[in-house]
Amino acid sequence: MSATKPAIDHAISQGNALAGASVLITRPAGTARALAAQVRARGGVPLLLPGLSVRSERDPALAQRMRDGRFDDWIFSSPAAVRACFELLPNLRLPRAARAFAVGTGTRRALARHAIEAIAPPKGADSEALLALPELARLRGRHVALLCAPGGRNLIAPALRARKARLEVLHVYQRRAPRLDRRHFKALEAAAAPWLTVLSSAEALDHLCALLPAALAARWRAQPLIVASERLAALARGHGFADVTIARSAVGSDLLDGAARWLARHRL
Protein backbone atom coordinates (compact mmCIF):
# COMPACT_ATOMS: atom_id res chain seq x y z
CA MET A 1 0.00 0.00 0.00
CA SER A 2 1.54 3.32 -1.04
CA ALA A 3 1.23 6.62 0.77
CA THR A 4 2.91 9.98 0.28
CA LYS A 5 5.21 11.39 2.95
CA PRO A 6 3.08 14.53 3.57
CA ALA A 7 0.01 12.35 4.11
CA ILE A 8 1.90 10.14 6.57
CA ASP A 9 3.35 13.16 8.39
CA HIS A 10 -0.15 14.62 8.72
CA ALA A 11 -1.54 11.31 10.00
CA ILE A 12 1.05 10.92 12.76
CA SER A 13 0.53 14.50 13.92
CA GLN A 14 -3.11 13.82 14.82
CA GLY A 15 -4.23 13.08 18.37
CA ASN A 16 -5.66 9.74 17.27
CA ALA A 17 -2.52 8.60 15.42
CA LEU A 18 -2.47 5.29 17.32
CA ALA A 19 -6.24 4.72 17.49
CA GLY A 20 -7.24 1.09 17.13
CA ALA A 21 -3.76 -0.24 17.89
CA SER A 22 -2.34 -2.04 20.88
CA VAL A 23 1.09 -0.66 21.77
CA LEU A 24 3.30 -3.15 23.61
CA ILE A 25 5.72 -1.39 25.95
CA THR A 26 8.77 -3.50 26.77
CA ARG A 27 10.45 -1.17 29.26
CA PRO A 28 11.07 -2.48 32.79
CA ALA A 29 8.14 -2.62 35.17
CA GLY A 30 7.85 0.64 37.08
CA THR A 31 9.43 2.74 34.32
CA ALA A 32 6.74 2.60 31.64
CA ARG A 33 4.06 4.89 33.11
CA ALA A 34 5.01 8.03 31.17
CA LEU A 35 5.23 6.15 27.87
CA ALA A 36 1.86 4.49 28.50
CA ALA A 37 0.36 7.95 29.06
CA GLN A 38 1.79 9.08 25.71
CA VAL A 39 0.20 6.08 24.01
CA ARG A 40 -3.22 6.94 25.47
CA ALA A 41 -2.80 10.58 24.44
CA ARG A 42 -2.34 9.39 20.85
CA GLY A 43 -5.43 7.20 20.99
CA GLY A 44 -3.70 3.83 21.40
CA VAL A 45 -4.11 1.14 24.04
CA PRO A 46 -0.91 0.53 26.02
CA LEU A 47 -0.03 -2.99 27.09
CA LEU A 48 2.85 -3.46 29.53
CA LEU A 49 5.06 -6.38 28.56
CA PRO A 50 8.33 -5.79 30.45
CA GLY A 51 11.39 -7.31 28.86
CA LEU A 52 13.65 -6.45 31.79
CA SER A 53 13.60 -6.17 35.54
CA VAL A 54 15.77 -3.42 37.03
CA ARG A 55 17.06 -3.34 40.61
CA SER A 56 19.03 -0.46 42.11
CA GLU A 57 22.06 -1.26 44.25
CA ARG A 58 22.02 -0.42 47.97
CA ASP A 59 25.70 -1.03 48.78
CA PRO A 60 27.09 1.54 51.29
CA ALA A 61 30.62 0.90 50.00
CA LEU A 62 29.51 1.87 46.50
CA ALA A 63 27.94 5.05 47.87
CA GLN A 64 31.22 5.87 49.62
CA ARG A 65 33.17 5.42 46.38
CA MET A 66 30.81 7.82 44.64
CA ARG A 67 31.13 10.41 47.42
CA ASP A 68 34.92 10.22 47.65
CA GLY A 69 35.87 9.62 44.02
CA ARG A 70 36.61 13.21 42.99
CA PHE A 71 35.72 12.35 39.42
CA ASP A 72 36.40 14.72 36.55
CA ASP A 73 33.72 13.15 34.37
CA TRP A 74 30.51 11.30 35.20
CA ILE A 75 28.98 9.14 32.46
CA PHE A 76 25.41 7.94 32.99
CA SER A 77 24.50 4.99 30.78
CA SER A 78 20.69 5.20 31.04
CA PRO A 79 17.77 6.79 32.91
CA ALA A 80 17.89 3.72 35.18
CA ALA A 81 21.50 4.60 36.07
CA VAL A 82 20.41 8.13 37.00
CA ARG A 83 17.55 6.86 39.12
CA ALA A 84 19.75 4.31 40.90
CA CYS A 85 22.47 6.87 41.53
CA PHE A 86 20.12 9.27 43.29
CA GLU A 87 18.37 6.51 45.19
CA LEU A 88 21.78 5.59 46.61
CA LEU A 89 22.89 9.20 47.15
CA PRO A 90 19.82 11.49 47.17
CA ASN A 91 21.88 14.60 47.96
CA LEU A 92 24.64 13.99 45.43
CA ARG A 93 26.10 17.16 43.93
CA LEU A 94 28.74 16.99 41.24
CA PRO A 95 31.83 19.19 41.70
CA ARG A 96 31.58 22.51 39.87
CA ALA A 97 34.32 21.61 37.38
CA ALA A 98 33.05 18.08 36.71
CA ARG A 99 31.36 17.20 33.42
CA ALA A 100 28.30 14.97 33.13
CA PHE A 101 27.57 12.87 30.05
CA ALA A 102 24.33 11.10 29.12
CA VAL A 103 23.72 8.27 26.68
CA GLY A 104 20.80 9.88 24.88
CA THR A 105 18.27 12.62 25.51
CA GLY A 106 16.16 10.50 27.86
CA THR A 107 19.12 10.14 30.22
CA ARG A 108 19.91 13.85 29.85
CA ARG A 109 16.32 14.73 30.84
CA ALA A 110 16.57 12.41 33.86
CA LEU A 111 19.70 14.27 34.98
CA ALA A 112 18.04 17.64 34.42
CA ARG A 113 15.42 16.67 36.99
CA HIS A 114 18.30 16.62 39.48
CA ALA A 115 19.61 20.00 38.27
CA ILE A 116 22.52 18.44 36.38
CA GLU A 117 23.23 19.73 32.89
CA ALA A 118 24.67 16.88 30.84
CA ILE A 119 26.31 16.54 27.44
CA ALA A 120 24.48 14.07 25.19
CA PRO A 121 24.88 13.01 21.56
CA PRO A 122 22.94 15.26 19.18
CA LYS A 123 21.78 12.14 17.34
CA GLY A 124 21.46 8.59 18.55
CA ALA A 125 21.17 7.11 22.03
CA ASP A 126 23.72 4.33 22.12
CA SER A 127 27.33 3.65 23.04
CA GLU A 128 28.66 4.55 19.61
CA ALA A 129 26.95 7.94 19.63
CA LEU A 130 28.28 8.72 23.11
CA LEU A 131 31.84 7.71 22.21
CA ALA A 132 31.73 9.93 19.11
CA LEU A 133 31.32 13.07 21.24
CA PRO A 134 34.36 15.32 20.75
CA GLU A 135 34.39 16.05 24.50
CA LEU A 136 35.32 12.39 25.11
CA ALA A 137 38.04 12.19 22.48
CA ARG A 138 40.93 13.04 24.84
CA LEU A 139 40.76 11.66 28.34
CA ARG A 140 44.37 11.07 29.32
CA GLY A 141 44.67 11.41 33.08
CA ARG A 142 41.03 12.31 33.66
CA HIS A 143 39.26 10.44 36.46
CA VAL A 144 36.04 9.08 34.94
CA ALA A 145 33.05 7.40 36.61
CA LEU A 146 30.88 5.17 34.42
CA LEU A 147 27.53 4.52 36.08
CA CYS A 148 25.91 1.46 34.55
CA ALA A 149 24.77 -2.14 35.09
CA PRO A 150 26.82 -5.32 34.64
CA GLY A 151 26.56 -7.01 31.27
CA GLY A 152 25.27 -5.34 28.16
CA ARG A 153 27.45 -4.62 25.14
CA ASN A 154 30.47 -3.40 27.16
CA LEU A 155 31.70 -0.99 24.49
CA ILE A 156 32.12 2.15 26.57
CA ALA A 157 34.58 1.02 29.25
CA PRO A 158 37.22 -0.46 26.89
CA ALA A 159 37.03 2.63 24.66
CA LEU A 160 37.52 4.99 27.60
CA ARG A 161 40.49 2.99 28.86
CA ALA A 162 42.00 3.04 25.37
CA ARG A 163 41.74 6.84 25.53
CA LYS A 164 43.84 6.75 28.73
CA ALA A 165 41.05 7.64 31.17
CA ARG A 166 41.45 6.63 34.81
CA LEU A 167 38.17 4.78 34.77
CA GLU A 168 36.01 3.48 37.59
CA VAL A 169 33.01 1.38 36.57
CA LEU A 170 30.23 1.80 39.13
CA HIS A 171 27.49 -0.81 38.87
CA VAL A 172 24.65 1.19 40.40
CA TYR A 173 21.88 -1.14 39.19
CA GLN A 174 21.29 -4.61 37.79
CA ARG A 175 19.28 -5.78 34.79
CA ARG A 176 17.56 -9.14 35.11
CA ALA A 177 15.01 -11.23 33.26
CA PRO A 178 11.44 -10.09 33.96
CA ARG A 179 8.89 -12.12 35.87
CA LEU A 180 6.11 -12.77 33.39
CA ASP A 181 3.03 -14.71 34.38
CA ARG A 182 -0.37 -15.72 33.07
CA ARG A 183 -1.69 -12.18 33.51
CA HIS A 184 0.81 -10.88 30.97
CA PHE A 185 0.09 -13.74 28.56
CA LYS A 186 -3.70 -13.43 28.81
CA ALA A 187 -3.55 -9.65 28.28
CA LEU A 188 -1.45 -10.16 25.17
CA GLU A 189 -3.72 -12.89 23.83
CA ALA A 190 -6.73 -10.58 24.24
CA ALA A 191 -5.07 -7.47 22.78
CA ALA A 192 -6.54 -6.05 19.59
CA ALA A 193 -4.35 -6.20 16.49
CA PRO A 194 -2.16 -4.71 15.32
CA TRP A 195 0.31 -5.21 18.15
CA LEU A 196 2.85 -2.41 17.75
CA THR A 197 5.79 -3.32 19.96
CA VAL A 198 8.23 -0.51 20.85
CA LEU A 199 11.68 -1.79 21.75
CA SER A 200 14.97 -0.17 22.76
CA SER A 201 16.88 -3.06 24.39
CA ALA A 202 18.47 -6.17 22.93
CA GLU A 203 18.27 -7.86 26.33
CA ALA A 204 14.53 -7.21 26.50
CA LEU A 205 14.11 -8.76 23.05
CA ASP A 206 16.09 -11.86 24.06
CA HIS A 207 14.15 -12.28 27.31
CA LEU A 208 10.74 -11.95 25.70
CA CYS A 209 11.57 -14.38 22.90
CA ALA A 210 12.66 -16.89 25.55
CA LEU A 211 9.81 -16.36 28.03
CA LEU A 212 6.68 -16.08 25.90
CA PRO A 213 4.84 -19.38 25.28
CA ALA A 214 5.70 -20.75 21.84
CA ALA A 215 2.32 -20.15 20.21
CA LEU A 216 2.08 -16.61 21.59
CA ALA A 217 5.67 -15.85 20.58
CA ALA A 218 4.86 -16.96 17.03
CA ARG A 219 1.89 -14.56 16.91
CA TRP A 220 4.10 -11.79 18.29
CA ARG A 221 6.78 -12.31 15.63
CA ALA A 222 4.13 -11.87 12.93
CA GLN A 223 3.29 -8.38 14.24
CA PRO A 224 5.18 -5.11 13.58
CA LEU A 225 8.15 -4.23 15.73
CA ILE A 226 9.39 -0.63 16.22
CA VAL A 227 13.05 -0.55 17.26
CA ALA A 228 15.52 2.14 18.25
CA SER A 229 18.45 1.32 15.96
CA GLU A 230 19.76 -0.59 12.94
CA ARG A 231 21.54 -2.95 15.32
CA LEU A 232 18.28 -3.85 17.07
CA ALA A 233 16.57 -4.28 13.71
CA ALA A 234 19.18 -6.85 12.66
CA LEU A 235 18.80 -8.70 15.97
CA ALA A 236 15.01 -8.70 15.61
CA ARG A 237 15.20 -10.16 12.12
CA GLY A 238 17.50 -12.84 13.51
CA HIS A 239 14.74 -13.69 16.00
CA GLY A 240 12.26 -14.13 13.14
CA PHE A 241 10.58 -10.70 12.96
CA ALA A 242 9.89 -9.73 9.36
CA ASP A 243 8.08 -6.39 9.81
CA VAL A 244 10.62 -4.12 11.53
CA THR A 245 10.53 -0.31 11.55
CA ILE A 246 13.51 1.73 12.74
CA ALA A 247 12.63 4.82 14.80
CA ARG A 248 14.74 7.96 15.00
CA SER A 249 16.00 7.10 18.48
CA ALA A 250 15.22 5.28 21.72
CA VAL A 251 13.32 8.31 23.07
CA GLY A 252 9.73 7.34 23.79
CA SER A 253 8.18 9.97 21.51
CA ASP A 254 10.40 8.86 18.62
CA LEU A 255 9.43 5.22 19.12
CA LEU A 256 5.75 6.18 19.14
CA ASP A 257 6.25 8.30 16.02
CA GLY A 258 7.66 5.16 14.39
CA ALA A 259 4.59 3.20 15.49
CA ALA A 260 2.29 5.93 14.14
CA ARG A 261 4.16 5.95 10.82
CA TRP A 262 3.69 2.20 10.49
CA LEU A 263 -0.02 2.58 11.21
CA ALA A 264 -0.42 5.50 8.81
CA ARG A 265 1.26 3.60 5.96
CA HIS A 266 -1.20 0.74 6.43
CA ARG A 267 -4.24 2.99 6.67
CA LEU A 268 -3.66 5.42 3.80
Protein Blocks (a to p, Z undefined) as FASTA:
>chain_A
ZZdfklmmmmmmpmklmgoiacddfbdehilmmmmmmmmmnopacddddfbdcdddfbfk
lmmmmmmnopabdcdfbfklmmmmmmmmmmbccdfkbccddedjklmmmmmmnopacddd
fedjdfklmmmpmklmpmghiacdddddeehjolmmmmmmmnopacddddfbdcdddddd
fklmmmmmmpccddddddfbfklmmmmmmmpcfklmmmmmmpccddfbfklmmmmmmnop
abdcddfblcfklmmmmmmmmmmmmmZZ
